[in-house]
């Protein structure tokens, strides 16, 4: 037999929304700096492919982009581009003599 105190109870509704986690915000993919550099380079130099440019690091792409942008400026005394890293512009090899 069911006790009278249990039969008189009403169903209870518990609001669990206070304990639920908010839905995660959708992930928006931000373009990587390298992808942005590649697209800027291709805009100036359409013969360069993204597959080829993806082989280089971010610093090399930045240097190449700066070189391309300088090449678009009018030539003259104010137009200068300084090669970074101390790398020579022309490399030669000497033949070995026996």
ABEGO torsion letter per residue (X at the ends): XBBAAAAABBBBBBBAAAABBBBBBBBBBBBBAAAAAAAAAAAABAABBAAAAAABBAAAAAAAAAAAAAAABBBEAABBBBBBGGBBABBBBBBBBX
